[in-house]
Amino acid sequence: MSQPQQPIIILGMHRSGTTMVTQMLEELGLFVGDKKDDNHESLFFYKINKWAFRVGTSKVDMPTNMLLMTEGCKQEVVGGFRYYLSSRKRKEFLGGKYFNKYKSIEQLDFPWGWKEPQNTFTIDLWKEIFPQAKVIHIYRHPLDTAVSFIKRDAIKRNRFKLTWKKRLKLFFMVAYKYHQNFTITNLEQGYRVWTAYVEKALHVEEAFKGRCISIQYEAFLASPEPYLKALADFCQLNVSETQIKQTASGIQESRRYAFLNDDACKKYYEQIKKDPLLVQLGYNEIV
């Protein structure tokens, strides 16, 4: 067995293009897990991050309580992470192909990683286990992000249905959340959550300086091949120019700044475009 490799940890606000980039990197050879959900998130790491959020009394739309964890709490959570990485549950990530070969996910000796927006707020915990991990941060204009999040959330709420397990929990007075992200129902709320994720991710970039690559979603759509080549090199993937071109061929540049087609979004943008964070990210002069 070769020397273990540190992971590529992909993070960013929900609906910011992390799924697209992760799918492309997987196509180019990055292992991102055996079992994944519709958003291409490793179910194994999603469940672990979700557990950490519960310990930190946080939710997807209210993540900043994670920043208030005491040192003792952090060490307990990190201990839980280590346990799961070597438990039998690791098969959900490794699949049958790698399960028997690697007794712990920490032993993986090829390019690997995982994508999960909650990484933005659990990355400090993962750094305790993977101190030389690399980070990919993807960010997108807040209004396109908010609109996409609201639409996805509305679909989830409208499809909500109690299974027999959920009904049993309710019968025994065990708390069960109706829907985790129900507070994001308008642009202002979406912008608030976007700000929390992006500000935290910018601190992550500083902490991982030299081991972090930051990608603006709109710039990626406009010129995908050089960005994809840089990402492949960053992940130490051995790919050809032909592979890069093929992988980038399906990108739709028209998805850039879709909010400009909506009058309500344009009106709200005029209110926020001079905010320091938007100026810093170059989102203050979108025409």
N, C-alpha and C positions, 0 to 999 in steps of 0.2 A: 504493500500500500504506500502510495506517495505521501508527501507532506500535505496535511489538511489545508484547504483553501478557505479564506474568510469569505463571507457571503456578500452579495450585492443586495442592499436593502433599498427597495423602491418606495418612495413616499410622496405625499402631496395631498392637497385637498381632494375630497371626493369629486368625481365628474370633471377632473382636470386633464384627462388624457393618459393617466397611468395605465389603464387597461390596454390601450392601443400600443403604447411603447413596450409594455411587458410581453404582449403577444408577438411583437416583432422580434424582440430579443430571444424569446423562446424559439422562434422559427430559425434564428441564427445560431442556436446551440446553447443558450443559457437554460439550465434546469431550474424550473420554478415550481416544482411539485407535481405529484401524481394526480391527486384529487383537487380540483379547483371549482369555484362557483362560476356563475354567469359573468362575473366581472373579472375573471381570471385571477382571483385571489386564492392563494393556498388555503384550503379549509383548515389545515393543521395550525398554521400561524394565525389565521383569523380568529380561531377559537381561543388561542393562548392570549392574543392581544385583547380580545373581548373580556376574558377573565381578568386581565390586569386592569382594564377600565372599570370593571365592577369593584375590584378591590380599591381602586382610586376614586370611587363614587363619581365616575364620569360617564358621559354618553357621547355618541358620535357628534351630536350637535351642541354639546356642552363639555368639551374635552379638557378645559384648563384646570380642573381639579387635579389632574395628573401632575401638575407642576407643584402641588402642595404636599406630595408624599414625603413623609419623614424618612430619614436615612434607614431606620430600622425596618420600615415597611418596604422600602426599595429592596433591601437585602432579602427579605422574605420572598418577594415577587421574583427576584433573580434566581433564588433557589428553586422556586417552582418552575421557572423556565428551564433550568438545567435538568430537572427531573424529567420533564416532558420530552426534551431532546433525545434522551436515551431510553425512554419508556417504550412499551410496545405500540403506543399510539403513534410513534414515529412512522409507522407503515403508511399512514394516511398521506404523508409527504413523500416518503421514499418509494412507495409502491412495492410490488413483489420483486422487481428487478434489483433493487438495492437494499431491501430490508435485511436480508441475512448477511450481506457483505459488510454493512456498516452498523455497528452496535450503538452508535450515537450519530446524530446529524452533524455534530461538531467534527466528525472524522471525514467528511466529504472532501475528496481530493480532486475535484473538477469544478469548472465554473458553475456556480449555483447561487440562488438567492430567492427572494420572494417579494411580492408586491402587496401592500396593504396600507390604506390611508391612515389607519390608527398607528402605524409605525412612526408617524410624525411625533406622537406623544409618548411612545414606548421606546424610542430609539436610544434614549439615555440608559435604559435598563438593558437593552440588547448589547450596548457597547461594553457592559461589564463582562459579557461572555465572549463577544467578538470585537476586541479592541482595535483590530486593524480592518474592520469591515469597510466596504465602500458604499457610498450613498448616491442614489439618483433622485433628485428632486424635480418634479414636474409641476409647473404652475400655469394657470390659464386665467384669462380675464374674469374678474369676479362676477360679472353679470351673466356671462354665458354659463359659468359654473353654477350660479344660483338658480337660473332658469332650468337647467338640466336636472339639478337636485330636486327642485320643487316638483317637476313633472314626474320624475321617478318615484318620489315619495307619495304623490297623490295616487299613483297606480298601486303602490303597496297598501295604502290605507283602504282603498276601495276593494281590494282583493282580500282583506282581512277576514279570516274565518277561524273559529275555534275548533281545534282538533280534539279528540277525546282526551288526550293528555292534558291539554290546556284547560278543558272543562273540569278535569279531575283536580287540577291545581286550584281552580277557582272554588270548587266545592269544599276543599279543605282550607280555604282562606289563605292560600299561598299566593303571594303577590305575583302578578303577571302583567307586564307592560303591554298596553294596547298596541302602540307602535313607537319604536325607539326615536324616530326623528320627526315627530309630529310638530315640533315647534318651528320648523322651517317652512313657512307658508307664504312668505312674501320676500321681495328683493332686499329689504332692509335687514331682515333676519338672516338671509343667505349671505349678505355682505359681512355681517358680524361674524358668522362662523368662518367664512373664507379668510377674514383678517386674522382670526386666531390661529388657523392652520399655517398660513403663509408666514406670519411673524415668527412662529415657532420653528418653521422649516429654515428660515433665514439664520436663526441661531444655530441650527444643526449644521448649516453650511460652514459657519465659522468654526464649530467644534471639530468638523471633519475636513478642515482645509487641506487640500492636496489629495484628499480621498473622496471628493464629492464633485459631481457634475450636475449643473443646474440647467434645465431645459425649459424655455418658454414654449408653450404649446403652439401658439400662433406662428412663431418663427420656425418651428419644426415642420408644420404643415406647409409653409411657404417654400422650404428648401430641405426636404427630408433626408436626402442622401448623405450630405456631409455630416449632419447630426447623427444619423444612424451609424455611419462609419466611426465617428468619435465614440459613440456608446459601445460599439462592438470592441474597439480597442481598449476602452476603459474596463470592459468586462473580460478582457483577454480571450476573446473569441476569434478563432482562426477562420475568417470568412473572405470570400472573393468579392471583387467589384460587381460581378454578375449577381451574386447572392444579395448584395446590398440593393441593387437596382430592382430585382424581382420583389424583394420584401417591401420596398418603398413604393412600388407601382400602384398600389390600391389606395393611397392616401388622397383624400378629398380636400383640396385647399379651400373650398367654398365654406367649410365649417368655421373658418376664422371670423371672429367678431359677428356672429349671427345675431347678437342682441341689437345691432343697428337696424334690423328690420322690424323692430318692435318699438312703437312710440313711447310706451310706458318705461321701457328700459332706457331709451335715449334720454328721456326726461330725468330719470333718476341718476343716470351717468353724469349729467350736467351738475348735479348736486355734489357728487363725490370725486370728480376727476382731479381735483386739486389736492386731495388727501395725500399726505407725504408718502404713504406706501405705494399708491398708484404712480406717483411721480418717480419714486425709486425704481419701479419695475418697468417704466416706460409706457404706462397705460393712460397717461394724462392727456395725450394729444391724438386720440383715435378719431379719424374723420370718416 
